[in-house]
Amino acid sequence: FCLFRCQFSFFLKNKGCKVFKIAGDGPVSKVFIQLVMTCTGGGILVPIFINGIPVPLANDAYPIAIISSFLLHYYFPILRSVATQSKIVWPMLIILYEAQRASVVAKLTLAAGAKIAPSLFSFPVFGPIACGAIGGCGGAFLPLSKGLDPIKAGLQPPMMTALIGAACFHLYINTSLSDGCIDAKIKGKVFMALFFIAVGLVNALDLTTKEEAKVEKSDVSKVKKES
């Protein structure tokens, strides 16, 4: 139930809000398919890369969560406005969303590490990290007709955190850093989730802009005093 709740929050909070904000007035079929690709883009691409089954087809919980999220967004759009303006509901959705995203990154990184054979090093290095990073980007690159448009302005925060999280998690699990650590994989997931949640809350609550505004105000006051 907790996993389904995280999956539902993942689709409801970030992906559903983005899709319905951009294409909410389009045909129902197009909006639904776009929601599916946006929600599970990394879970579709990475299994194809490693000759596996795409996540939406392998786990029935994902289609149920996607359909539930779609119905809420489509028939009760007021919930979207209420959630985004709430100082309690929105942070809670962010926490569940980032926890689910960390779980996706960890699972796809481990799956790629098990599928890709070592070459130059004793374990595959760049392949699993790349797969984990793509998995954490969601549907940023789907449909494939987007090309490299999603990164024209640089890596977005979810892309950057997914890349950092996948790299740290993969190197931690496969090197001496995890020697003697009990349940190293679980602990690695927890720390990655905490990292994702911290960055997600900072970005969503505009804490960085507030700090920058404070610095600018202090600089202006200093200039006025000097003048």
Phi, psi and omega per residue, in radians:
F1 nan -0.695 3.123
C2 -1.122 -0.702 3.113
L3 -1.108 -0.766 3.126
F4 -1.103 -0.679 3.129
R5 -1.096 -0.705 3.096
C6 -1.161 -0.726 3.120
Q7 -1.112 -0.760 3.141
F8 -1.102 -0.732 3.107
S9 -1.137 -0.624 3.114
F10 -1.038 -0.802 -3.109
F11 -1.336 -0.639 -3.066
L12 -1.292 -0.795 -3.007
K13 -1.237 -1.114 -2.945
N14 -1.624 -0.980 -2.986
K15 -1.221 -0.812 -3.116
G16 -1.096 -0.737 3.140
C17 -1.098 -0.715 -3.136
K18 -1.164 -0.815 -3.080
V19 -1.119 -0.825 -3.085
F20 -1.264 -0.404 3.068
K21 -1.251 -0.619 -3.090
I22 -1.523 -0.825 -2.999
A23 -2.181 0.536 -3.076
G24 -1.152 -0.440 -3.105
D25 -1.629 0.033 -3.124
G26 -1.405 -3.113 3.093
P27 -1.028 2.585 -3.081
V28 -1.058 -0.742 -3.111
S29 -1.100 -0.720 -3.139
K30 -1.152 -0.754 -3.137
V31 -1.114 -0.702 -3.121
F32 -1.159 -0.813 3.131
I33 -1.112 -0.670 3.102
Q34 -1.132 -0.649 3.085
L35 -1.122 -0.723 3.124
V36 -1.081 -0.821 -3.120
M37 -1.181 -0.647 3.137
T38 -1.204 -0.663 -3.110
C39 -1.263 -0.712 -2.972
T40 -2.120 0.491 -3.092
G41 -1.017 -0.878 3.120
G42 -1.138 -0.599 3.107
G43 -1.282 -0.179 3.046
I44 -1.653 -0.796 -3.052
L45 -1.223 -0.837 -3.043
V46 -1.083 -0.828 3.085
P47 -1.036 -0.569 3.074
I48 -1.145 -0.689 3.125
F49 -1.080 -0.673 -3.034
I50 -1.819 0.298 3.075
N51 1.078 0.843 3.116
G52 -2.104 -2.999 3.137
I53 -1.683 2.232 3.105
P54 -0.952 2.528 -3.042
V55 -0.991 -0.776 -3.124
P56 -1.059 -0.431 3.133
L57 -1.566 -0.404 -3.069
A58 -1.568 -0.400 -3.072
N59 -2.259 1.990 -3.095
D60 -1.193 -0.293 3.140
A61 -1.155 -0.546 -3.123
Y62 -1.162 -0.885 3.095
P63 -1.029 -0.667 3.134
I64 -1.110 -0.768 3.138
A65 -1.157 -0.677 -3.140
I66 -1.153 -0.800 -3.133
I67 -1.112 -0.740 3.123
S68 -1.078 -0.782 3.119
S69 -1.103 -0.732 -3.141
F70 -1.079 -0.775 -3.120
L71 -1.111 -0.714 3.113
L72 -1.138 -0.780 3.139
H73 -1.133 -0.659 -3.033
Y74 -1.369 -0.765 -3.055
Y75 -1.656 -0.352 -3.138
F76 -2.290 1.139 -3.111
P77 -1.109 -0.341 3.130
I78 -1.109 -0.488 3.127
L79 -1.095 -0.544 3.141
R80 -1.121 -0.774 -3.140
S81 -1.196 -0.706 3.140
V82 -1.115 -0.749 -3.107
A83 -1.150 -0.753 -3.093
T84 -1.209 -0.469 -3.121
Q85 -1.609 -0.200 -3.121
S86 -1.393 2.322 3.123
K87 -1.445 -0.076 3.120
I88 -1.919 -0.854 -3.073
V89 -1.174 -0.763 -3.063
W90 -1.110 -0.831 3.071
P91 -1.063 -0.616 3.106
M92 -1.157 -0.695 3.083
L93 -1.136 -0.635 3.105
I94 -1.106 -0.753 -3.131
I95 -1.082 -0.823 3.137
L96 -1.175 -0.677 3.126
Y97 -1.089 -0.827 -3.113
E98 -1.212 -0.579 3.076
A99 -1.118 -0.716 3.095
Q100 -1.180 -0.675 3.139
R101 -1.143 -0.681 3.083
A102 -1.111 -0.673 3.107
S103 -1.120 -0.702 3.121
V104 -1.123 -0.799 -3.139
V105 -1.053 -0.793 -3.126
A106 -1.120 -0.786 -3.108
K107 -1.117 -0.782 -3.112
L108 -1.244 -0.570 3.065
T109 -1.142 -0.773 3.118
L110 -1.154 -0.710 -3.141
A111 -1.121 -0.734 3.116
A112 -1.182 -0.651 3.109
G113 -1.121 -0.557 3.126
A114 -1.374 -0.472 -3.091
K115 -1.533 -0.633 -3.047
I116 -1.479 2.246 -3.133
A117 -1.372 2.525 3.089
P118 -1.126 2.600 3.131
S119 -2.213 -1.360 -3.087
L120 -1.442 -0.604 -3.121
F121 -1.904 3.117 -3.126
S122 -1.282 -0.209 3.070
F123 -2.552 2.679 3.128
P124 -1.157 2.328 -3.032
V125 -1.824 -1.128 -2.960
F126 -1.376 -0.553 -3.127
G127 -1.059 -0.961 3.118
P128 -1.068 -0.631 3.122
I129 -1.129 -0.757 3.117
A130 -1.104 -0.739 3.133
C131 -1.128 -0.734 3.102
G132 -1.120 -0.695 3.124
A133 -1.138 -0.746 3.107
I134 -1.127 -0.685 3.116
G135 -1.098 -0.603 -3.133
G136 -1.405 -0.140 3.123
C137 -1.465 -0.142 -3.090
G138 1.184 -2.358 -3.113
G139 -1.744 0.596 -3.103
A140 -1.051 -0.563 -3.062
F141 -1.865 0.196 3.079
L142 -2.008 2.431 -0.064
P143 -1.157 2.783 -3.048
L144 -1.140 -0.222 3.109
S145 -1.173 -0.230 3.091
K146 -1.136 -0.523 -3.089
G147 1.136 -2.291 3.135
L148 -1.762 0.260 3.137
D149 -0.987 -0.648 -3.125
P150 -1.086 -0.343 -3.117
I151 -2.034 0.362 3.103
K152 -1.079 -0.649 -3.131
A153 -1.664 0.270 -3.106
G154 1.754 3.039 -3.141
L155 -1.253 2.282 3.067
Q156 -1.296 2.783 -3.127
P157 -0.904 -0.756 3.101
P158 -1.085 -0.620 3.121
M159 -1.185 -0.763 -3.115
M160 -1.142 -0.795 -3.133
T161 -1.161 -0.634 3.105
A162 -1.118 -0.716 3.128
L163 -1.148 -0.806 3.130
I164 -1.130 -0.779 -3.128
G165 -1.102 -0.770 3.135
A166 -1.126 -0.732 -3.133
A167 -1.132 -0.852 -3.125
C168 -1.122 -0.745 -3.121
F169 -1.132 -0.792 -3.096
H170 -1.149 -0.775 -3.141
L171 -1.197 -0.609 3.116
Y172 -1.148 -0.740 -3.084
I173 -1.238 -0.611 -2.974
N174 -1.792 0.109 3.115
T175 -2.127 -3.100 -3.112
S176 -1.216 -0.107 3.123
L177 -1.078 -0.511 -3.111
S178 -1.741 0.110 3.135
D179 -1.113 2.277 3.126
G180 1.394 0.005 -3.138
C181 -1.572 2.196 3.124
I182 -1.373 2.308 -3.129
D183 0.937 0.929 -3.087
A184 -1.070 -0.682 -3.113
K185 -1.130 -0.745 3.140
I186 -1.136 -0.770 3.138
K187 -1.144 -0.639 3.077
G188 -1.098 -0.704 3.092
K189 -1.103 -0.715 -3.119
V190 -1.105 -0.812 -3.131
F191 -1.153 -0.643 3.092
M192 -1.155 -0.704 3.108
A193 -1.107 -0.717 3.109
L194 -1.100 -0.690 3.097
F195 -1.110 -0.806 3.124
F196 -1.085 -0.761 -3.109
I197 -1.115 -0.754 -3.135
A198 -1.076 -0.833 -3.141
V199 -1.151 -0.707 -3.142
G200 -1.094 -0.734 3.124
L201 -1.176 -0.705 3.129
V202 -1.083 -0.770 -3.131
N203 -1.250 -0.721 -3.072
A204 -1.255 -0.604 -3.116
L205 -1.605 0.079 3.084
D206 1.011 0.695 3.137
L207 -1.253 -0.518 3.138
T208 -1.212 -0.724 -3.129
T209 -1.159 -0.598 3.119
K210 -1.137 -0.737 3.131
E211 -1.139 -0.703 3.119
E212 -1.131 -0.654 3.115
A213 -1.129 -0.686 3.111
K214 -1.101 -0.732 3.125
V215 -1.108 -0.751 3.139
E216 -1.106 -0.726 3.124
K217 -1.113 -0.727 3.121
S218 -1.127 -0.653 3.097
D219 -1.136 -0.723 3.129
V220 -1.122 -0.733 3.137
S221 -1.133 -0.648 3.104
K222 -1.120 -0.728 -3.141
V223 -1.111 -0.730 3.136
K224 -1.114 -0.714 3.127
K225 -1.128 -0.725 3.138
E226 -1.152 -0.651 3.140
S227 -1.282 nan nan
